Amino acid sequence: MPSAYAILHGLCEDGGLYMPEVLPSLSLEEIQALCPLSYAERAARILSLFLTDFTYDELLEDTESAYAPDRFPLGATKIKSLSDMDVLELYHGPTCAFKDMALQLMPRLYLRAMKKCALDATALILVATSGDTGKAALEGYRDLPNIKIQVFYPTDGVSEIQKLQMRTQRGDNVSVVAIEGNFDDAQSGVKRIFSSAELRERLSRENVHLSSANSINFGRLVPQIVYYVSAYCDLLNEGKISLGERLNVTVPTGNFGNIFAAYVAKRCGLPLGTLVCASNDNDVLTEFFRTGTYDKNRPFFKTVSPSMDILISSNLERLLYLISGAERTRSYMESLLADGRYTLSRSELAAVREDFFGDCANEDETRATIRETFEKEKYLIDTHTAVAVYAAKRHRSVDKARMLTVSTASPYKFAPDVLLALGQMPKDGADALRCLSERTDTEIPVPLASLSTRAVRFHTVTKKEEMEKEVLVFARDQ
Ligand SMILES: *Cc1c(COP(=O)(O)O)cnc(C)c1O
């Protein structure tokens, strides 16, 4: 099965996730050969190892436009070296969060996949979002030919800044709808739409093909492998590591997509050491890596790092597959569905723990990490990154290998909570941005600074029962 098919369909017919039959290998010589190249060139080379039905030239054209300076004015990634770790900043894209790294590229791969699979239709991408994904998908798909994107966000549980980011979205092929309720209402609504044979039938009569953009799509995973390899090259270029030196990595984790990409990079040959999986109060993964039991039957906490408030980390299924094979993975996924839990065998747990270590930060520890990092290092981090920095420091105290900590969002994206962590009075919206800039003597990122002057284009607020209707109206809209 070619990778174009996996990108187009997202999920296998039996509900499983797509994975390559064999992982490609990346030698130290090949890593060294990537060092003088640009990010787009490195990306095209690495992607071509996985997407073998795409040509190098096709991939390079897409990576060059995805990571172009009009979208990433400061470059695709940056590394900030602190006293005890290097921080890989992945938030310099159009929405100021790391999801841009994949969602700027995946829509272009998707367009090519449509051509390769001879799908001559309009693709309608539906997204339910609690914040970051919706905006990043809107920016990624906007104004691409033969594609429309519709995003549903809940009225409750999305920050003012995030709402404004979505309601001012540009593009002729976009629609943004607020759903009365919480994230589950929006998500279950979208799931209902995807599983409605009748609606699909009606849409296909109008030559519209429904699709999703969520993080289980293989097309979102591969672009994330790139930045781990690229960061290793950057550290080599700066003389901070030597070729072959083991580099530990800490990733603030929710759906397990980002850290799984690091694991794939390691399995392919990138000299990574321990992968520290950092969670917030929703510490289901911490327990999993400590005990081998995944148990989602636990209280759900709303935290200051909302993009990590997750009880089912979907991409973990891919790790299970690589460790235990397809049959055991299927039975674990069945237990998860039926009982909300499963337990690895002792040997499987031992295998997982050779690569992973789980740790978590509570709300006070997260805020204290923001404050201390700013006071001691004059470096401002967001709430998600703070969870990772906390875990990375703890791991450094037992393992002195060089640590790369992944930073997933601009502190301005979560300005109210970052301000609180710095001991300021709570503020919201544009006030919070201004106040954070004054307090820390840092600049508001351009995409957020222009928000308050942009016109609000989307006003629709609807009940979850009306979502199908909104989809049909938008599908027919020219
Ligand atoms: C999505 C997100 C995460 C979690 O990434 P996963 O790939 O789902 O583990 C962490 N931080 C931020 C800011 C995010 O938007």
The ligand as a Gaussian input file, in Angstrom:
#p B3LYP/6-31G(d) Opt

LIG

0 1
 C       -0.511000      19.261000      20.769000
 C        0.388000      19.870000      21.772000
 C        1.155000      19.075000      22.645000
 C        1.056000      17.558000      22.688000
 O        1.618000      16.957000      21.549000
 P        1.289000      15.430000      21.206000
 O        1.918000      15.183000      19.895000
 O       -0.221000      15.359000      21.128000
 O        1.818000      14.587000      22.299000
 C        2.017000      19.717000      23.529000
 N        2.095000      21.059000      23.569000
 C        1.368000      21.849000      22.755000
 C        1.497000      23.326000      22.873000
 C        0.495000      21.285000      21.813000
 O       -0.220000      22.083000      21.021000

